[in-house]
Amino acid sequence: MADLSVKKEVRYLNKDFSEFRENLINFAKSYFKDAYNDFDPADPATMFIDMVSYVGDVLSYYLDTQVKEMLLLHAEERKNVVQLSQALGYKPKPTVPAKTVLDVYQVVPSIGSGDTIRPDFRYGLDIKKGMQISSEEDSNVIFRTLENVDFTVSQSNNNPTDITVYAEESGEPSYYLLKKTVNVEAGAQKEITFDFGDPVKYNKVLLNETNIISIDSVVDSDGNDWWEVPYLAQDSIFKELSNIEANDNELSQYNTLVPYLLKLIKVPKRFITRYRSDGSMELQFGAGVVNNYDEEITPNPDNVGLQIPTGTSKLNYAWNIANFMYSDTYGQSPSNTTLTVKYSVGGGIQSNVLVNTLTSLYEIEFESLDKGLDTNVITTVKNSVAVNNPEAATGGRDSETVDEIRHNALAYFAAQDRAVTKDDYITRVYSMPPKFGSIAKAYIVQDEQLTRVVRDSNQQVNPLSLNLYLLSFDSNKNLVNANKAVKENLSNYIDRYRMITDSINIKNAFVINVGVEFEVTALPNYASKEVILNCINQLKEHFEIDKWQINQPIVIADIIKILANTTGVQSIIDVKIVNKFDESAGYNPNVYDITTATKSNVVYPSLDPSIFEIKFPDDDIKGRIVTY
């Protein structure tokens, strides 16, 4: 018999069948040599050793697999990769919709007579976002608009209204044709309802569709909106409001350039969404079971112990810190109501349709027109709506692969959806939806105004304050200061992404209007006027305002190179940059000493952030041919 008092040595490094078997045999030889010493493969006892080794091998495999599937870098099962990615904040989509632009047309009657005749914009339609259009090649491919198509306003830069004469009567226009361009995305809208009884914390509902693109709206039976947020702890969202006098008396004066205002509102009724590995979507609501707003029930010393019988009478007790979570701070939970969920489905590779194929109106809804208008004309105007896509729809694809989800999640987690660096802020400025105002140029630097005054040269700037300099375009694509409405919208937009310690000062950049004067010699057999025209056209392209940024210098060597490479030019005699500041002629009144600012054939901008602009290229770029 084996001596049970002997301490037995057990090895824990076995991983596979052969190692388990070998160590079990050695274990038996060491501690049970008197009880069993026949290890012939045909012996029944050896069979039990093999079976135990088999079980150990299987358990070891599944243990290793489970550990591997817990790590995003090594997980292979799609279900696990999806769940780990969503834990990092990334939502893998089961389908990606194609996108394109859509031309939307309508007619409006004329008003006035003679020189005052013009389109009657009272009949301009405001088509609600979500208008659905089908492809003439495949009626199952549906596209929807992503914003309102509002013919009552015309943004000269962001979304202008093209106006042409549609019909004439007695030599004068009787109807005008209006055209606007709007972004569209593949996907048809569907609707489903869910009934809720008693409140349940973190209640969930499931949409069984497998190609859901987005949740468009969630409305309860009382008409209250429920809002989607990235995470339940986020208690506010951006909401767009029409820039009318009723919403903001001061900023409504800018409604032709900024048709919508961006406001940050509290949303106690909110939910989050999660995609499952099979492509279906889950909606989860908050923990709150009361009707108070979040900011009214945020945990504070008055409600410590609120959910326990003793209330606040025993604050000296070490209550569980989780008691703070018994509040409405993660949003309300729906109860005794019915939620109507509208969502979009579709997308995929089949949504990449060709040009001029989105022509069939599938579903359309209008905002109400002013009372007192001719009902027959209103009917004519609504029936006149037509659509077409001047560009092919692209970008549609099926679900991401496991590796794509993995890498996208890691990249998303690194970004954290926050503005940390200067480039992050610039990116956020340019990504603000254009319906909230146009930002043409942006530049950001650390603020030196709050710098501590010191006497030595080691002056340190305030690292927490930033100056954001902006410029917008006017109707002629000339640079102007951004108006107050644009700045207000941008302030609200950036506030969601900025670090809590950062202070952003929004300011106007300076515009320095300049002109170029040059002298060249022409090659023989080339007409002087043709050579000058070629040179001017090349410089116009070089000074195209889209290519220039705030604080970008003018490198005269680049201008010389452009002229030297122009057809017909033999040599460059002189290139001069001149300042244009006559306000009566339409220039910005900023006087700038070009001579002093020129170092080594480079014209540097001012210390105050500024941008060089050739405002009137046809007049401000001048050249002449020098002959000997």
C-alpha positions, 0 to 999 in steps of 0.5 A, a space after each residue: 500500500 502507498 504511504 499516505 503520509 508522504 507529501 506528493 509532488 504534483 506538476 502543474 505545467 502539463 498542457 497536452 495529452 502526452 505530458 499529462 500521460 507521462 506525468 501520471 505514469 511517473 506519478 504512479 511509479 513514484 508513489 504507487 509502485 507497490 500497488 501497480 507497476 504494469 504499464 503495458 499499453 494493453 493493460 486496463 489500468 493504463 486505459 484509465 491513465 489515458 482517459 484522465 489524460 484525455 480529460 486534462 487535455 480537453 480542459 486545458 484546451 478550453 481554459 486556454 481558449 477562454 482566456 484567449 477569447 477574453 483578449 481583443 487582440 487574440 479573440 477569434 469568435 465574432 461574438 466575443 470580438 463584437 462584445 469586446 469592441 463595444 466595451 471599448 466604445 466602438 459599435 461594429 455595424 452589420 451593414 454600411 450604407 452607400 451615400 451620395 448627393 441628391 438634387 431636389 427640384 420644385 417649382 414656385 410661382 412668380 410674384 411682382 412684375 417688370 423689374 421686380 418680378 421674382 420667385 415667391 418663396 412663400 411657396 418654398 417647401 420645407 421637406 422633412 428629413 427622412 424623405 425616401 427615394 427608390 432606385 429605378 433599377 431596383 425598387 428594393 434599394 431605398 435612400 433617405 435624406 439626412 437633413 431637411 430640404 428647406 427651399 425657404 432659405 438659401 445658404 450661399 456657401 453651404 447649400 445654395 438654391 439654384 433658380 431658373 425660369 421654368 415657365 413664361 406667360 406673356 414674356 414674363 416668368 410665371 413659374 421658377 424652378 428651384 434646386 437644392 442639393 442634399 446628402 442621402 444615405 441608403 436605407 428604408 425606414 421601418 417602425 415597431 412598438 414595444 409595451 412597457 408595464 412596471 418600471 425595470 432598471 436597465 430594461 432592454 428591447 430587441 430589434 430582430 432585423 439583421 441589417 439595421 443602420 440607425 435608430 431614427 426616433 423613439 417616441 412614447 405614447 405621450 409624445 415624448 422623445 427618447 434620445 440615443 446617447 453614446 453611454 447612459 451617463 451622458 445626460 445631454 445631447 445636441 439639438 438643432 432648432 430653426 434659426 427663427 425669431 421665436 427661437 432666438 431673437 438676436 441670432 435670427 438675423 443671420 438665418 440666411 447663412 445659418 438656418 439652424 441653431 445648435 443647442 445643448 439640452 438635458 435628456 433624462 429620457 435616453 437609451 443606448 444601442 448595442 449590436 449583437 453578433 448576428 447583426 440584430 440591435 438591442 436598446 437599453 434604457 436607464 436605471 431611473 424609476 422616477 420622473 424627476 430630471 437628472 440634475 434634480 436628483 444627482 447624488 448629494 449629501 441630502 439623498 445619501 441613504 435614500 434607498 434604505 429604511 434609515 434614510 439620512 439619519 445614520 450618515 456615520 455608517 459606512 453604507 455601500 458606495 453603490 447606494 449613490 447609483 439608486 438615482 436617475 443619473 443614468 436616465 429614466 426607465 420607460 414604464 406604463 407606456 408604449 414606445 414607437 421605434 423608427 429605424 432604418 434598414 438596408 445598405 450593403 454592397 447592393 446600395 452602390 447604385 449608378 448615376 441618374 437612377 434615384 428618381 422615384 419618390 417613395 415617401 415624402 413629408 412637408 412642414 406646413 406652409 403659411 396659411 392664406 396661400 392659394 391651395 391650388 398652387 400649393 398642390 401644384 408646388 407639392 406635386 412638382 417635387 422631383 429628384 435625381 442623383 448627379 453622382 453615383 452612390 458609393 461606400 456601401 458594403 456588407 458587415 465588417 470582418 472580425 479583423 476589421 472590427 478588432 483594428 477599428 475598435 483599437 483605433 477608436 479607443 485611442 481617439 476617445 472621441 475627445 479633442 486633446 491636441 490642437 489638430 483635434 480641435 481643428 478637425 472638430 471645427 471643420 466637422 461641424 455640420 454645415 447647416 449650423 454655419 460655414 467655417 472656411 479657415 481655422 487656426 488654433 494657438 495657445 493664449 499668451 494674454 493670460 501669461 504670467 508677466 516675467 522679466 527673463 526670456 523663459 516666459 511660459 504661456 498658459 497651457 490651458 487657454 487656447 485661441 481659436 481664430 476663424 474665418 468664413 466665406 461670403 456669397 462670392 467666396 471671399 473671406 469674412 469674419 464668422 457671424 455671431 450665430 456661427 460662433 455660438 453654434 461652434 461654441 456649443 459643438 466644441 463644448 461636447 468634445 473639449 477637455 474640461 480644463 481647456 478654455 477656448 477663446 473664439 476670435 476673428 483672424 485677420 485678412 490681408 488682401 494682396 496683389 501680384 505684379 510680375 514682369 517676364 520675357 516671352 519666347 520668340 513666336 509667342 503672342 505677348 497677350 497669350 503669354 500674360 494670360 497663361 501666367 495669370 491663369 497659373 497664378 490664379 490657380 496657385 492663389 485659389 483660396 481653398 489652398 491657403 491657410 491662416 499663417 501660411 507665408 507667400 514663397 516668392 520662389 514658388 511664384 517664380 517657378 510657376 511663371 518659369 514653367 508657363 508656356 511661352 515664358 523665357 525668363 522672369 524679370 521681377 515679381 512683386 507682392 503688393 498690399 491692397 487695403 482700399 476699403 472703398 474698393 472692396 478690400 479689407 482695411 488691413 494695412 500691412 508692410 510687405 517690404 518689412 515682412 519679406 525675408 529671403 524672398 518669403 513674405 511672412 504673415 503678421 504675428 496676429 494670425 492672418 491669411 493672405 488673400 487675392 480678393 479680385 484675381 482678375 484685377 489684382 494679378 497683373 503682368 507685362 512682357 519686357 522686351 529688349 
